[in-house]
Amino acid sequence: MIYKRSSQLFTEAQKVIPGGVNSPVRAFKAVGGEPVFVERAEGAYLYDEDGNKLIDYINSWGPLILGHAHKPVLDAIINKAKKGTSFGTPTEIETKIAELAVKMVPNIDKIRMVNSGTEACMSAVRLARGFTGKEKIIKFAGCYHGHSDSFLIQAGSGAVTFGTPNSPGVTQGTAKDTLLARYNDLENVKELVEANKDEIACIIIEPVAGNMGCIPPAEGFLEGLREICDETGILLVFDEVMTGFRLAPGGVQERAGVNADIICFGKVIGGGLPVGAFAARNEIMDYLAPIGPVYQAGTLSGNPLAMAAGLAMLTELDSKREIFKSIDKKTEYLHKGMEKVLLKNNIDFTINREGSMISVHFGKEPVRDFDSAARSANLGIFNKFFHGMLENGIYIAPSAYETWFISDALSYEDLDKTIEATDKVTQEF
Ligand SMILES: *Cc1c(COP(=O)(O)O)cnc(C)c1O
């Protein structure tokens, strides 16, 4: 693989952009080496600045479930752009996409558009606090809800009562309102709820976790959270930024048959443009300004180009529901294929999968929460795997803690190439 122009571009970028990137994980810091600069992409493939063609398993970190430059989405953006790019007034297309989202997702009456998943989660928590009149939230170690202050909290060792910030700049004052729980551990959640009686506004969770590898909820876990919330008046917030419109037309609520009170969206809902959203039943959503007291706003929220891309994407997914089965099958095929070659090559591994989310962990123990994900991260081996795959034209996320995002643009031939590369690379371990 040629790595010349990307390298030069990275050198230039670092002079004027912190770390050369506008979002940290892109910098390849965890795996070493220098990032690939992409020139264009189409379908399942990225073409970088050195002319390398890569099979893409990141798909812009989730949004491009139908692959790059998907024609109906592109056409919608281009046609919309010709009419002007932003007005700061209501437009019809905002209602259209809201109607479609409300139709596809269970248990929501209204939806508000924002510009990122971060904004969606941040706003959802403000709404939960305003609605309940309570201040604390419970989040799970290893779950990512964007980079707003309340969420940048990690577990200390031992029993955690108060969160400690894991980024300088997050104040202790903010951190103390975020309680940390262990994923897939209902008892732990019950203890936190008991110890902070009548102070908790919401429990926010990735209902299938995707930011510590892919970790599906254990049997009964989501149902148990629903019960706790029903008994205590705590709101259950599903952060479906990654899972929404990916794991089913109605996301994990539909797939698992568990209803949340507020649902956050991002990624797929924007079709590759910057969009986030949060949604709930009327009684909760009507707490938002301008009809309710909870303030939330955005100069570019509901931007016509972003709405056109999102509407085209959701329309594709809604009208061709076989897509969901198709990507799930492709992901299962990849899972089985990689499993076979990793076993053959005597590698310690665990593969987690739910629908079209999949992650490979280089350790034997089951990965069911952040601690087990961390123990299986095995950075030395992962880094070798990552660079080996890249060298063979396979672009996976440059971090042992990321899910692979399967797109329906991947062909079985692409999957076979990926399985062959896995075989070739891990033979040398
Ligand atoms: C990506 C992601 C976010 C943050 O979305 P941004 O658009 O990057 O701000 C929040 N929650 C989950 C579950 C995500 O995967």
PDBQT file of the ligand as one rigid body, heavy atoms in Angstrom, charges set to zero:
ROOT
HETATM    1  C1  LIG A 501     -21.691   8.637  17.677  1.00  0.00    +0.000 C 
HETATM    2  C2  LIG A 501     -22.478   8.570  18.909  1.00  0.00    +0.000 A 
HETATM    3  C3  LIG A 501     -22.836   9.722  19.620  1.00  0.00    +0.000 A 
HETATM    4  C4  LIG A 501     -22.336  11.082  19.257  1.00  0.00    +0.000 C 
HETATM    5  O1  LIG A 501     -22.779  11.512  18.025  1.00  0.00    +0.000 OA
HETATM    6  P1  LIG A 501     -21.975  12.710  17.283  1.00  0.00    +0.000 P 
HETATM    7  O2  LIG A 501     -22.781  12.952  16.056  1.00  0.00    +0.000 OA
HETATM    8  O3  LIG A 501     -20.599  12.189  17.046  1.00  0.00    +0.000 OA
HETATM    9  O4  LIG A 501     -21.979  13.869  18.210  1.00  0.00    +0.000 OA
HETATM   10  C5  LIG A 501     -23.681   9.584  20.704  1.00  0.00    +0.000 A 
HETATM   11  N1  LIG A 501     -24.121   8.373  21.093  1.00  0.00    +0.000 NA
HETATM   12  C6  LIG A 501     -23.795   7.249  20.446  1.00  0.00    +0.000 A 
HETATM   13  C7  LIG A 501     -24.336   5.951  20.898  1.00  0.00    +0.000 C 
HETATM   14  C8  LIG A 501     -22.941   7.302  19.346  1.00  0.00    +0.000 A 
HETATM   15  O5  LIG A 501     -22.573   6.172  18.743  1.00  0.00    +0.000 OA
ENDROOT
TORSDOF 0
